[in-house]
Amino acid sequence: MSEQLTLYLHKLSPYSAKVELALVEANAPYRTYQVDLSNKPEWFASKVNPIGKVPAVTYGGPNVEPDDPSPLSAKIAESNIILEFLADLYPDSGLLPKDPVLRAKVRFFVDVTTKQVEAPLYDFIRGQESYDNVLKGIEFIQGLLEEGRDFAVGDHYSIADACISPGLARLKIITETDLGKFPVGMGYKLGEELKGPKFARFRKYAQGMLDRPSLKQTHDEEYTTTFFKTRFTERVQ
Ligand SMILES: N[C@@H](CCC(=O)N[C@@H](CS)C(=O)NCC(=O)O)C(=O)O
């Protein structure tokens, strides 16, 4: 029997979503525990993740209840580190290719996604930045995508795809609904910019990721949209 793996997550957390996507794509057995981020249980920081954030994973040890984690399990946090851990745990899943050059490319894609897409996108959604850096990041990412291929790197779904997909799902919501703390209309405007021929390759790749069963299984678009609606009611006109 394989070791237990528990993913501590939050339904709206894009970082949690990366990890769950990788688990589903690897066909890995896992269970989840929803952490109430507005009222975190005391044991979460003391027994699972000292940083206090989701996602976090416990691996191995005895099969205890998730709200009473065992000191004997390994505790792993930070979404990108957990992605690497899963790729190590499931070497035949293709989450990381075997070829060293392709592995490096996957890691580079993850790095670029984290710094140049994820960060500016979430800053834009929070109304802290214009979308200029989002577009720059997407242009950079597009430059890494090879013509005629469906995946970020090579011919297989990898942690690079898992890393960017939750951002793509949120990009879809904000460009279709204009929901965010940014000034009214800016979400739609970003969507219009992305509809141009300049971003055709990125659009094709993004659609492929959004169509994957793993994304549909792990991302509740309606729930996330409703949350955005309630969260972003006060708007700059
Ligand atoms: N760099 C972290 C970011 C994780 C993160 O910011 N998680 C948020 C939810 S999306 C969280 O747990 N926030 C609760 C808190 O900061 O108290 C990662 O990639 O895992």
The ligand as an ORCA input file, in Angstrom:
! r2SCAN-3c Opt
* xyz 0 1
  N       4.177     31.048     -2.109
  C       3.106     30.267     -1.546
  C       1.851     31.109     -1.492
  C       0.738     30.428     -0.721
  C      -0.346     31.397     -0.320
  O      -0.192     32.620     -0.410
  N      -1.463     30.841      0.142
  C      -2.548     31.652      0.620
  C      -3.876     31.196     -0.005
  S      -3.938     31.507     -1.739
  C      -2.713     31.479      2.121
  O      -2.575     30.388      2.633
  N      -3.033     32.560      2.816
  C      -3.327     32.505      4.217
  C      -2.428     33.359      5.037
  O      -1.512     33.983      4.480
  O      -2.645     33.418      6.236
  C       2.918     29.010     -2.382
  O       3.254     29.033     -3.575
  O       2.475     27.983     -1.854
*
